[in-house]
Amino acid sequence: MKIDLSAYLIVGPENVNVRSIEEIITSSIKAGFTCLQLRSKISSAKEMIELADRCAKIISDLNASDHVALIINDRLDIVLEAREMNIKVDGVHVGQNDISPEICRKYLGDDAIVGFTPKKINMIDYVKNYDLSVVDYLGVGPFHISISKPDAGRQVDGSVITRTIEEISEVKKISPVPVIVGGGVTIKDLPILKKIGVDGFFVISAVAGADDPYLVAKNLVECWRNSK
């Protein structure tokens, strides 16, 4: 499938407060979100596969399977088993401490989506020198300190590396693949991110933790689309 990275939601059982993941996903797709990533650090493999199945069915029921991607965070094994069970999972997103993008591509094939979070330290040099030929897009962040991922960008000394507009702009210029930005991103950040040419934004709690997920998701999508 041709992936649209413009509005990317990351969601898991840890992020939905009193709502169900099904409700969050339904609201976000109806509002115009184009990618869904299932991410959980507490769910078992069985629970993740069952969740992927439920989410894939929601996407199908909304007639969105051909334009909304379903991606699993970290877990190549979950993607492989889901595909064996004929669950429409489109790919995987991995980072520095996960299985490599090369192995993901090897086992998933050319039709799968493989997303990658580049190295936090010396990120620009890393993107310049790393072979990204097996990667479909880069996820860059955090843009701000994130409530949902408080350890994102955190170093051994306890400090947190956040990404400046200048860094993100440079990564976009040198990256051979699309770049999306997240980590504490709010609606106020979208115009400047769009202006520097990134391909989309990703959020977690901004939508999953909202009092009205549909309204927040709709406002984010419309802001992105209307920004130049």
Residue pairs with C-beta under 8 A, 6 or more apart in sequence:
1 66
1 67
1 69
1 90
1 113
2 67
3 34
3 35
3 69
3 90
3 113
3 136
3 137
4 34
4 35
4 67
4 69
4 200
5 34
5 35
5 137
5 178
5 180
5 199
5 200
6 34
6 199
6 200
6 201
6 221
6 224
6 225
7 28
7 32
7 33
7 34
7 35
7 200
7 201
7 217
7 220
7 221
7 224
8 33
8 34
8 35
8 36
8 37
8 180
8 182
8 200
8 201
8 202
8 203
9 24
9 25
9 28
9 33
9 35
9 36
9 37
9 202
9 203
9 204
9 207
9 208
9 217
10 37
10 39
10 73
10 148
10 182
10 202
10 203
10 204
11 21
11 24
11 25
11 28
11 36
11 37
11 38
11 39
11 204
11 207
11 208
12 21
12 38
12 39
12 40
12 41
12 43
12 73
13 21
13 40
13 42
13 43
13 47
13 51
14 40
14 41
14 42
15 148
15 204
15 205
15 208
15 209
16 23
16 24
16 208
16 209
17 208
17 209
19 208
19 213
21 51
21 54
21 55
22 54
22 55
22 58
23 213
24 207
24 208
24 213
25 36
25 55
25 58
25 59
26 58
26 62
27 207
27 213
27 214
27 217
28 36
28 207
28 213
28 214
28 217
29 36
29 58
29 59
29 62
29 64
29 68
30 62
30 214
31 214
31 215
31 217
31 218
31 220
31 221
32 217
32 218
32 221
32 222
32 225
33 68
33 207
33 217
33 221
34 67
34 68
34 69
34 200
35 68
35 69
35 71
35 200
35 202
36 55
36 59
36 68
36 69
36 70
36 71
37 71
37 72
37 73
37 93
37 115
37 202
38 48
38 51
38 52
38 55
38 70
38 71
38 72
38 73
39 73
39 74
39 204
40 47
40 48
40 51
40 73
43 51
45 75
45 77
45 78
45 81
48 72
48 75
48 78
49 78
49 81
49 82
49 85
49 87
52 70
52 72
52 78
52 82
52 87
52 89
53 82
53 85
53 87
55 70
56 65
56 70
56 82
56 87
56 88
56 89
59 65
59 68
59 70
59 88
60 88
62 68
65 88
69 90
69 91
69 113
70 88
70 89
70 90
71 89
71 90
71 91
71 92
71 93
71 113
71 115
72 78
72 79
72 82
72 89
72 91
72 92
72 93
73 92
73 93
74 92
74 93
74 94
74 95
74 98
74 99
75 92
76 92
76 94
76 99
76 103
76 104
76 107
76 108
78 89
79 89
79 91
79 92
79 108
79 112
80 107
80 108
82 89
83 89
83 108
90 112
90 113
91 108
91 112
91 113
91 114
91 115
91 136
92 104
92 108
92 112
92 113
92 114
92 115
93 114
93 115
93 116
93 117
93 139
94 100
94 101
94 104
94 114
94 115
94 116
94 117
95 116
95 117
96 117
96 118
96 119
96 120
101 114
101 116
101 134
101 135
102 134
104 112
104 114
104 134
105 112
105 114
105 134
108 114
113 136
113 137
114 134
114 135
114 136
115 135
115 136
115 137
115 138
115 139
116 132
116 135
116 137
116 138
116 139
117 138
117 139
117 140
117 141
118 126
118 127
118 130
118 138
118 140
118 171
119 126
119 130
120 153
120 155
120 161
121 161
123 140
123 163
123 167
123 171
124 167
124 170
124 171
124 174
127 138
127 171
127 174
127 175
128 174
132 138
132 175
132 176
132 177
133 176
135 177
136 177
136 178
137 177
137 178
137 179
137 180
137 199
138 171
138 175
138 177
138 178
138 179
138 180
139 180
139 181
139 182
139 202
140 163
140 168
140 171
140 179
140 180
140 181
140 182
140 198
141 152
141 153
141 162
141 163
141 181
141 182
141 183
141 184
141 185
141 202
142 149
142 152
142 153
142 160
142 162
142 163
142 182
142 183
142 184
143 162
143 163
143 168
143 181
143 182
143 183
143 184
143 185
143 189
143 193
144 162
144 183
144 184
144 185
144 186
144 189
145 153
145 160
145 162
145 183
145 184
146 152
146 182
146 183
146 184
146 204
146 205
147 184
147 205
147 209
148 204
148 205
148 208
148 209
149 183
149 204
152 160
152 183
153 160
153 161
153 162
153 163
153 183
154 160
154 161
155 161
162 183
162 184
163 181
163 183
165 192
165 196
168 179
168 181
168 193
168 196
168 198
169 196
169 197
171 179
172 179
172 196
172 197
172 198
178 199
178 200
179 198
179 199
180 198
180 199
180 200
180 201
180 202
181 193
181 198
181 200
181 201
181 202
182 201
182 202
182 203
182 204
185 193
185 201
185 202
185 203
185 206
186 206
187 219
187 220
187 223
189 201
190 201
190 220
190 223
190 224
190 227
191 223
191 227
193 201
194 224
194 227
194 228
195 227
195 228
200 224
201 220
201 224
203 220
206 216
206 220
207 213
207 216
207 217
207 220
210 216
210 217
